[in-house]
Amino acid sequence: MAERRFVPTRNYDFQVTIKDADYSNHLSDVRIISSLSSAYQMIILNFKMDPSDITLLELYGQDYIKLSLKILGRSEQIYETIDFELMYVTSKINLPVTTTLQTKQNHNQFDYTPISIVTICRQPYKTMTTFINKVYENVTLNDVISDISNLSGAKLEIDNDGINSDVIDQIVIPPLSLIKSIKYLDATFGIYSGPMSIFCQYDNTLQIKNLNKSINKSQTMTITHLVLDKDKQDVVENSTIEPINFYTYDNLETQWDGNKKFGLLSRKMNYIAKPKDSLYYMHNLDLYDICRNNGLISAKNNKIHFDEQVERTSYHIDHSGYEENPNYALSEISKKIANLYNVKTTIKGNLNILNFLNVGRSVKLNTLALSYQDLIGKYILFASDIKFNKLGDWQGKATVKLMRTNKNN
């Protein structure tokens, strides 16, 4: 019996307007990048068009760019519409040799040139750069974060699981942007004892997560790595039914940084704090224990592989902390060991892109290869790079980078 051919159940349609002019027909490529190393999405728009449309109309970044993505079904019904309001950051235009006075009539349509415009989401940028300078008394970190997010106008989604609940007698936030203010609170007091992520989604939702807890929550998607010599029709069909299930034939690029991080950070770490009623307080921390208890650990195997020869001792006096709470130190260290193990792969075809925009959330990786079973388990979605190309219809693929602390499931 012939293998049943897979028929995509989704297609895409893009509409882009700049200065109230519709450039959708000229759009050739769209790239949407989300990463926890950034504060918001970056979107790259590639056009093939007459460069005079950019130069003569003075489209140099002062105007709003609106991008609308429609996810369509087989009969062109709209599953979902995602609207992006973008801010022009930079562009690259190749201007060809032309006549003295170029007009639409004397310009050959085959002379259209590639134009690339790099953009970011306008409202999240405004949110993350909101100016903060305030003094608080007898408050929790949750109180402070809620207040400064209200000042920005963003919708706050904060993970209260494991949040530092100390009532702090005084907090002074120096003149900083909102994102730097939150990072300042984390460095000074420790919002969580695990790694914190902060990201503002395209819809201006400010997301603050405790990744130590997030990794073992319900996954936002499951990625199955297929093999060549086994029937996979069930996996393929399941991906068309459940929008959180995806599959890939692409290579799994893995990276393990155990010895590198242990060598740089040191096994024994001593943080010197300064409580109000004593000269000093010493937090004696073990990096191996922090990896297992405060890192991104999937399933029951929390063994961390490293060479005992890289063991050394270090002292840290950068922050005074708050009383005898070690959260500030644990937060700093856990962020550095969150990505001891990284997996990167590419998914093609039937994409529900909202899953890939949700960086900082749990993702489950499966593989049908028996020799790769150690890779199975939960990860945190660190970054996604979604690329759409117009080849007749729009074709999509997403490259994802997953991270966790333990190597073996």
RODO-2510 file (C-alpha; in nm, 4 decimals, decimal comma):
residues 409
     n   res          X          Y          Z
     1     m     0,0000     0,0000     0,0000
     2     a     0,1323     0,3408    -0,0931
     3     e     0,2124     0,5749     0,1951
     4     r    -0,0597     0,8305     0,2481
     5     r     0,0448     1,1768     0,1434
     6     f     0,0396     1,4476     0,4085
     7     v    -0,1865     1,7427     0,3214
     8     p    -0,1209     2,0656     0,5161
     9     t    -0,4197     2,1970     0,7072
    10     r    -0,2876     2,5506     0,7418
    11     n    -0,1702     2,8253     0,5154
    12     y    -0,0748     3,1851     0,5864
    13     d    -0,1559     3,5286     0,4565
    14     f     0,0393     3,8457     0,5331
    15     q    -0,0679     4,2051     0,5010
    16     v     0,1814     4,4858     0,5608
    17     t     0,1104     4,8583     0,5518
    18     i     0,3605     5,1423     0,5809
    19     k     0,2424     5,5021     0,5961
    20     d    -0,1100     5,3784     0,5148
    21     a     0,0134     5,2232     0,1878
    22     d    -0,0268     4,8493     0,1314
    23     y     0,2962     4,6713     0,0379
    24     s     0,1650     4,3144     0,0801
    25     n     0,2158     4,2184    -0,2847
    26     h     0,5852     4,3114    -0,2604
    27     l     0,6497     4,1089     0,0562
    28     s     0,8734     3,8062    -0,0140
    29     d     1,0010     3,6934     0,3277
    30     v     0,9037     3,7422     0,6911
    31     r     1,1190     3,6445     0,9863
    32     i     0,9945     3,6553     1,3481
    33     i     1,2612     3,6151     1,6177
    34     s     1,1776     3,5633     1,9860
    35     s     1,4499     3,5072     2,2461
    36     l     1,4946     3,5315     2,6217
    37     s     1,8208     3,7132     2,5506
    38     s     1,6085     4,0002     2,4163
    39     a     1,3157     4,1905     2,5665
    40     y     1,0667     4,1584     2,2791
    41     q     1,0187     4,0127     1,9317
    42     m     1,2245     4,1307     1,6355
    43     i     1,0636     4,1028     1,2906
    44     i     1,2533     4,1287     0,9616
    45     l     1,0519     4,2143     0,6498
    46     n     1,1999     4,1476     0,3060
    47     f     1,0471     4,3057    -0,0038
    48     k     1,1110     4,3017    -0,3749
    49     m     0,9997     4,6393    -0,4995
    50     d     1,0877     4,9633    -0,6725
    51     p     1,3412     5,1409    -0,4474
    52     s     1,1849     5,4759    -0,5353
    53     d     0,8871     5,3757    -0,3233
    54     i     1,1194     5,3999    -0,0261
    55     t     1,3301     5,7020    -0,1282
    56     l     1,0682     5,9240    -0,2915
    57     l     0,8065     5,8597    -0,0246
    58     e     1,0682     5,9140     0,2498
    59     l     1,0035     5,5879     0,4314
    60     y     1,2973     5,6167     0,6694
    61     g     1,1532     5,4979     0,9989
    62     q     0,9225     5,7744     1,1136
    63     d     0,6034     5,5941     1,0122
    64     y     0,4122     5,3090     1,1698
    65     i     0,4437     4,9656     1,0144
    66     k     0,1521     4,7283     1,0614
    67     l     0,1845     4,3567     0,9936
    68     s    -0,1144     4,1234     1,0028
    69     l    -0,0698     3,7462     0,9890
    70     k    -0,3724     3,5312     0,9168
    71     i    -0,3547     3,1548     0,9743
    72     l    -0,5855     2,9911     0,7202
    73     g    -0,7446     2,6475     0,6877
    74     r    -0,7951     2,4321     0,3771
    75     s    -1,1086     2,6174     0,2719
    76     e    -0,9486     2,9534     0,3510
    77     q    -1,1328     2,9960     0,6808
    78     i    -0,9337     3,2081     0,9260
    79     y    -0,8098     3,0116     1,2276
    80     e    -0,6384     3,3061     1,3876
    81     t    -0,5213     3,6601     1,3163
    82     i    -0,2105     3,8044     1,4795
    83     d    -0,1499     4,1784     1,4481
    84     f     0,1907     4,3371     1,5005
    85     e     0,2482     4,7108     1,5341
    86     l     0,6114     4,7604     1,4405
    87     m     0,8803     5,0213     1,4759
    88     y     1,1324     5,0652     1,1954
    89     v     1,4873     5,0103     1,3310
    90     t     1,7146     4,9807     1,0304
    91     s     1,7004     4,8902     0,6635
    92     k     1,9212     4,7724     0,3800
    93     i     1,8437     4,8823     0,0243
    94     n     2,0474     4,8194    -0,2906
    95     l     1,9869     5,1113    -0,5259
    96     p     2,0623     5,0153    -0,8899
    97     v     2,1858     5,2398    -1,1711
    98     t     1,8874     5,4138    -1,3271
    99     t     1,7855     5,7012    -1,5563
   100     t     1,8004     6,0704    -1,4634
   101     l     1,4303     6,0825    -1,3857
   102     q     1,2916     5,7426    -1,3071
   103     t     0,9158     5,6923    -1,3368
   104     k     0,6902     5,3920    -1,3023
   105     q     0,6432     5,3944    -1,6790
   106     n     1,0100     5,3755    -1,7708
   107     h     1,1087     5,1362    -1,4936
   108     n     1,1135     4,7681    -1,5856
   109     q     0,9255     4,5507    -1,3363
   110     f     1,2075     4,2967    -1,3432
   111     d     1,4411     4,5577    -1,1983
   112     y     1,2719     4,5319    -0,8585
   113     t     1,5408     4,5213    -0,5934
   114     p     1,5559     4,3422    -0,2547
   115     i     1,4766     4,5644     0,0418
   116     s     1,5174     4,4443     0,4005
   117     i     1,3637     4,6270     0,6967
   118     v     1,4451     4,5289     1,0556
   119     t     1,1687     4,6130     1,3029
   120     i     1,0734     4,5586     1,6663
   121     c     0,7314     4,5562     1,8308
   122     r     0,6442     4,9183     1,9048
   123     q     0,4435     4,8932     2,2276
   124     p     0,6715     4,6378     2,4023
   125     y     0,9671     4,8656     2,3238
   126     k     0,7838     5,1564     2,4850
   127     t     0,6970     4,9389     2,7853
   128     m     1,0487     4,8100     2,8440
   129     t     1,2016     5,1576     2,8188
   130     t     0,9515     5,3241     3,0553
   131     f     1,1411     5,5490     3,2992
   132     i     1,1305     5,4304     3,6623
   133     n     1,2606     5,6150     3,9709
   134     k     1,0733     5,5422     4,2948
   135     v     1,1120     5,4709     4,6658
   136     y     0,9101     5,1986     4,8407
   137     e     0,8749     5,1101     5,2095
   138     n     0,7643     4,7819     5,3677
   139     v     0,6728     4,6075     5,0439
   140     t     0,7249     4,2751     4,8732
   141     l     0,8936     4,2408     4,5356
   142     n     0,5571     4,1427     4,3871
   143     d     0,4130     4,4751     4,5078
   144     v     0,6939     4,6706     4,3450
   145     i     0,6822     4,4840     4,0143
   146     s     0,3050     4,5250     3,9955
   147     d     0,3352     4,8980     4,0528
   148     i     0,6069     4,9673     3,7966
   149     s     0,4330     4,7511     3,5357
   150     n     0,1192     4,9617     3,5872
   151     l     0,3280     5,2718     3,5194
   152     s     0,4239     5,1239     3,1822
   153     g     0,0669     5,0337     3,0861
   154     a     0,1583     4,6700     3,0200
   155     k    -0,0499     4,3700     3,1188
   156     l     0,1510     4,1811     3,3819
   157     e     0,1793     3,8022     3,3951
   158     i     0,4056     3,7164     3,6864
   159     d     0,4831     3,3674     3,8140
   160     n     0,4048     3,3617     4,1880
   161     d     0,5303     3,0039     4,2256
   162     g     0,8456     3,0350     4,4363
   163     i     0,8550     3,4162     4,4398
   164     n     1,0521     3,5903     4,7150
   165     s     0,7853     3,6921     4,9695
   166     d     1,0090     3,8882     5,2106
   167     v     0,8663     4,2206     5,3255
   168     i     1,1515     4,4613     5,2555
   169     d     1,1714     4,7753     5,4702
   170     q     1,2985     5,0021     5,1924
   171     i     1,3618     4,9721     4,8188
   172     v     1,5085     5,2539     4,6140
   173     i     1,4954     5,2146     4,2371
   174     p     1,7445     5,4557     4,0798
   175     p     1,6636     5,6193     3,7428
   176     l     1,6382     5,3147     3,5164
   177     s     1,4253     5,1723     3,2374
   178     l     1,1597     4,9228     3,3404
   179     i     1,3554     4,6193     3,2227
   180     k     1,6687     4,7374     3,4036
   181     s     1,4621     4,8122     3,7148
   182     i     1,3343     4,4532     3,7293
   183     k     1,6841     4,3177     3,6700
   184     y     1,8103     4,5479     3,9458
   185     l     1,5523     4,4073     4,1897
   186     d     1,6514     4,0549     4,0923
   187     a     2,0241     4,1207     4,1337
   188     t     1,9773     4,3000     4,4673
   189     f     1,7144     4,0815     4,6373
   190     g     1,6502     3,7776     4,4158
   191     i     1,2953     3,7644     4,2784
   192     y     1,3208     3,3843     4,2679
   193     s     1,5747     3,1324     4,3921
   194     g     1,5830     2,9993     4,0357
   195     p     1,6498     3,1682     3,7014
   196     m     1,4114     3,4517     3,6153
   197     s     1,3029     3,5357     3,2616
   198     i     1,1500     3,8653     3,1515
   199     f     0,9920     3,9145     2,8114
   200     c     0,7284     4,1485     2,6691
   201     q     0,5107     3,9812     2,4059
   202     y     0,3965     4,1518     2,0854
   203     d     0,0557     4,2211     2,2506
   204     n     0,2273     4,4149     2,5352
   205     t     0,1995     4,1358     2,7922
   206     l     0,4910     4,1581     3,0349
   207     q     0,5837     3,8011     3,1300
   208     i     0,8038     3,7299     3,4324
   209     k     0,8666     3,3614     3,4981
   210     n     1,0434     3,1380     3,7466
   211     l     1,2027     2,8986     3,4980
   212     n     1,2940     2,6542     3,7748
   213     k     0,9205     2,5893     3,8200
   214     s     0,8115     2,6478     3,4592
   215     i     1,0066     2,3569     3,3104
   216     n     0,7939     2,0900     3,4786
   217     k     0,4580     2,2542     3,4152
   218     s     0,2320     2,1388     3,1304
   219     q     0,4161     2,1764     2,8028
   220     t     0,2994     2,4334     2,5478
   221     m     0,4107     2,2001     2,2683
   222     t     0,5610     1,8583     2,2020
   223     i     0,8283     1,8069     1,9359
   224     t     0,8873     1,4528     1,8071
   225     h     1,2121     1,3705     1,6280
   226     l     1,1370     1,1062     1,3650
   227     v     1,3501     0,8224     1,2267
   228     l     1,3845     0,6895     0,8735
   229     d     1,3064     0,3215     0,9281
   230     k     0,9868     0,3284     1,1302
   231     d     0,6244     0,4068     1,0457
   232     k     0,5441     0,7600     1,1596
   233     q     0,2014     0,8161     1,0100
   234     d     0,0389     0,8355     1,3530
   235     v     0,2815     1,1083     1,4621
   236     v     0,2258     1,3073     1,1431
   237     e    -0,1538     1,2813     1,1625
   238     n    -0,1537     1,3728     1,5312
   239     s     0,0267     1,6965     1,4470
   240     t    -0,2601     1,7959     1,2182
   241     i    -0,5186     1,7302     1,4912
   242     e    -0,3495     1,8782     1,7979
   243     p    -0,1962     2,2248     1,7442
   244     i     0,0640     2,1628     2,0157
   245     n     0,2162     1,8550     1,8474
   246     f     0,4982     1,8957     1,5956
   247     y     0,7483     1,6653     1,4285
   248     t     1,0846     1,7049     1,2575
   249     y     1,3301     1,5116     1,0429
   250     d     1,5952     1,7753     1,0993
   251     n     1,9176     1,7092     1,2882
   252     l     1,9249     1,7657     1,6631
   253     e     2,2167     1,9968     1,7367
   254     t     2,3228     1,9495     2,0988
   255     q     2,5694     2,1324     2,3205
   256     w     2,6860     2,0445     2,6722
   257     d     2,8777     2,3067     2,8739
   258     g     2,9227     2,1291     3,2080
   259     n     3,2990     2,1632     3,2510
   260     k     3,3016     2,5077     3,0900
   261     k     3,0510     2,6542     3,3364
   262     f     3,1935     2,4733     3,6389
   263     g     3,5408     2,5945     3,5473
   264     l     3,4300     2,9555     3,5085
   265     l     3,1976     2,9718     3,8100
   266     s     3,3789     2,7348     4,0507
   267     r     3,2278     2,4485     4,2506
   268     k     3,2430     2,6201     4,5913
   269     m     3,0951     2,9709     4,5921
   270     n     3,0964     3,2043     4,8927
   271     y     2,8698     3,5117     4,8861
   272     i     2,9322     3,7740     5,1536
   273     a     2,6110     3,9509     5,2615
   274     k     2,5680     4,2446     5,4999
   275     p     2,2653     4,2124     5,7310
   276     k     2,1595     4,5210     5,9272
   277     d     2,2416     4,3841     6,2726
   278     s     2,5754     4,2103     6,2066
   279     l     2,9069     4,2818     6,0399
   280     y     2,8603     4,0211     5,7654
   281     y     2,7020     3,6900     5,6778
   282     m     2,8538     3,4203     5,4566
   283     h     2,6451     3,2097     5,2149
   284     n     2,8453     2,8936     5,1447
   285     l     2,7014     2,7551     4,8214
   286     d     2,7769     2,4462     4,6164
   287     l     2,7325     2,4765     4,2401
   288     y     2,6407     2,1080     4,2048
   289     d     2,3550     2,1487     4,4542
   290     i     2,2362     2,4696     4,2871
   291     c     2,2210     2,2917     3,9507
   292     r     2,0043     2,0148     4,0961
   293     n     1,7789     2,2296     4,3157
   294     n     1,7602     2,5674     4,1414
   295     g     1,8346     2,4895     3,7779
   296     l     1,6137     2,3632     3,4944
   297     i     1,5820     1,9971     3,5815
   298     s     1,3672     1,7583     3,3772
   299     a     1,2223     1,4394     3,5268
   300     k     1,3942     1,2525     3,8091
   301     n     1,7513     1,2462     3,6822
   302     n     1,9205     1,5482     3,8327
   303     k     2,2756     1,4200     3,7990
   304     i     2,5125     1,6843     3,6617
   305     h     2,8173     1,5607     3,4702
   306     f     3,1451     1,7468     3,5190
   307     d     3,5130     1,6730     3,5799
   308     e     3,6095     1,6947     3,9479
   309     q     3,9418     1,8490     3,8425
   310     v     3,7702     2,1794     3,7585
   311     e     3,6695     2,2222     4,1238
   312     r     3,7808     2,5477     4,2874
   313     t     3,6549     2,8116     4,5352
   314     s     3,5449     3,1718     4,4719
   315     y     3,4232     3,4697     4,6788
   316     h     3,1628     3,7263     4,5708
   317     i     3,1029     4,0729     4,7199
   318     d     2,9145     4,2437     4,4342
   319     h     2,5812     4,2727     4,6214
   320     s     2,5008     4,3015     4,9887
   321     g     2,1769     4,1032     4,9673
   322     y     1,8882     4,1475     5,2083
   323     e     1,9375     4,0191     5,5613
   324     e     2,0290     3,6465     5,5436
   325     n     1,8141     3,5543     5,2410
   326     p     2,0367     3,3806     4,9787
   327     n     1,7920     3,4409     4,6901
   328     y     2,0033     3,7128     4,5297
   329     a     2,2988     3,4748     4,5033
   330     l     2,0926     3,1746     4,3938
   331     s     1,9178     3,3827     4,1289
   332     e     2,2465     3,5060     3,9845
   333     i     2,4077     3,1626     3,9735
   334     s     2,1022     2,9726     3,8487
   335     k     2,0728     3,1966     3,5423
   336     k     2,4281     3,1038     3,4450
   337     i     2,3687     2,7273     3,4683
   338     a     2,0159     2,7238     3,3217
   339     n     2,1509     2,6383     2,9758
   340     l     2,4178     2,3802     3,0538
   341     y     2,2483     2,1629     2,7909
   342     n     2,1080     2,3033     2,4652
   343     v     1,9201     2,1369     2,1796
   344     k     1,8502     2,3080     1,8476
   345     t     1,6325     2,1814     1,5621
   346     t     1,4104     2,3039     1,2771
   347     i     1,0416     2,2261     1,2240
   348     k     0,8896     2,2684     0,8797
   349     g     0,5404     2,2833     0,7393
   350     n     0,2277     2,2887     0,9516
   351     l     0,3020     2,5586     1,2111
   352     n     0,0770     2,7211     1,4662
   353     i     0,3152     3,0056     1,5372
   354     l     0,1727     3,1186     1,8729
   355     n     0,3407     2,8158     2,0323
   356     f     0,6785     2,9355     1,9062
   357     l     0,6323     3,2908     2,0333
   358     n     0,5951     3,1672     2,3923
   359     v     0,9606     3,1726     2,4946
   360     g     1,0246     3,0840     2,8572
   361     r     0,7661     2,8065     2,8621
   362     s     0,7940     2,4304     2,8871
   363     v     0,8489     2,2178     2,5748
   364     k     0,8609     1,8384     2,5617
   365     l     1,1073     1,6696     2,3266
   366     n     1,0505     1,3119     2,2083
   367     t     1,2610     1,0997     1,9775
   368     l     1,1891     0,7653     1,8132
   369     a     1,5626     0,6830     1,7934
   370     l     1,6547     0,4378     2,0692
   371     s     2,0102     0,5709     2,0897
   372     y     1,8819     0,9247     2,1613
   373     q     1,6541     0,8377     2,4534
   374     d     1,8522     1,0527     2,6975
   375     l     1,7300     1,3610     2,5111
   376     i     1,3647     1,2906     2,5920
   377     g     1,2029     1,5166     2,8494
   378     k     1,1098     1,8727     2,9326
   379     y     1,3029     2,1815     2,8247
   380     i     1,2524     2,5570     2,8307
   381     l     1,1988     2,7267     2,4956
   382     f     1,4884     2,9728     2,4936
   383     a     1,4465     3,1083     2,1407
   384     s     1,2580     3,0619     1,8157
   385     d     1,3333     3,1887     1,4669
   386     i     1,0275     3,1575     1,2399
   387     k     1,0858     3,2112     0,8682
   388     f     0,8145     3,2468     0,6042
   389     n     0,8978     3,2427     0,2327
   390     k     0,6550     3,3195    -0,0462
   391     l     0,6913     3,0389    -0,2999
   392     g     0,3526     3,0600    -0,4632
   393     d     0,1872     3,0021    -0,1258
   394     w     0,3586     3,1047     0,1943
   395     q     0,5885     2,8307     0,3338
   396     g     0,6935     2,8347     0,6982
   397     k     0,9600     2,6776     0,9168
   398     a     1,0744     2,7417     1,2732
   399     t     1,4169     2,6896     1,4259
   400     v     1,3942     2,6429     1,8018
   401     k     1,6580     2,6441     2,0730
   402     l     1,5735     2,4488     2,3880
   403     m     1,7651     2,4545     2,7150
   404     r     1,7860     2,2795     3,0494
   405     t     2,0457     2,2117     3,3187
   406     n     2,0653     1,8315     3,3237
   407     k     2,1911     1,6410     3,0215
   408     n     2,0292     1,3017     3,0738
   409     n     1,6582     1,2453     3,1187
***
